[in-house]
């Protein structure tokens, strides 16, 4: 009869760790959701900044998203569907990203000490991404919920009134958080997944960093100009709360001829 190995004093064979693909899958999901959100925010900035081109331009963009030029009637609930999708994606991305946050003061101090010792710009950028992401979880959630519940209150006068009557501090802080977080995130994605790779990795990273800062500055300046335009409009309409904007050719009676691009089958104000 044989004697078991552990009875002879031999150490048992160590258990082999099980390999899992889930960390890689979650990391890929975080990258994809961040990419979609980052590109969406750049598009969103262009849409809301259309007020800089005039009230008619922003009204047209708003009604396009409400389906007015497809159905002949505006359906603000279509905006709610888009906001709901972005909201879910935003929460999913935050849940995936928080896995990498320091979860204790000891981890926080270790990272801060490491960052101070390394003095490496990419390490510092990651910390700013964490800080802005934490702030965005509260600021962006408030903004998205407001848009989800009031999709019909988007437009040159409607949005301006919201900004003027108390939302501008949130939007001002959110602007910097979004553009810094999104710019850093897209830069880190390009480095991580080796996009735009060249023969010299260091040169590629330097060029990507320059592009990242150029885009961040551009969108922050554009956002500040847009916020100022909403504040100006809100101030001008401060004595007429709840006023809605209507293009001159849709007033009753019309005060101007429709523009050349206006679809001939659309008649009247179908807000």
Number of C-alpha atoms within 10 A of each C-alpha: 3 4 7 9 10 9 8 8 8 9 9 8 6 6 6 6 6 5 6 8 7 9 9 10 11 15 14 13 16 18 21 14 19 24 17 14 19 20 13 14 16 16 12 11 17 15 14 20 21 19 24 16 9 12 17 17 17 21 19 16 15 22 22 14 17 22 17 18 16 12 10 16 15 20 19 21 17 15 21 20 13 12 19 17 11 17 19 11 17 21 14 15 19 18 12 18 18 13 11 9 13 14 10 9 9 10 12 13 12 13 15 15 12 13 17 12 9 11 11 11 11 14 16 15 17 16 16 16 20 18 14 20 21 15 16 22 13 11 18 20 15 13 16 17 15 13 17 19 13 14 19 20 18 21 24 25 25 20 18 27 28 18 23 21 13 10 14 17 11 14 19 15 14 19 23 20 23 25 24 23 24 25 25 22 20 20 21 20 16 17 17 10 10 13 12 12 14 11 7 8 13 11 12 18 19 11 12 19 19 13 14 20 16 12 16 20 16 12 22 19 14 17 21 16 15 19 23 17 18 26 20 16 21 23 15 14 17 15 9 10 13 13 12 15 15 17 16 14 15 16 13 10 9 12 11 11 10 14 8 7 6 10 11 8 8 14 9 13 14 12 15
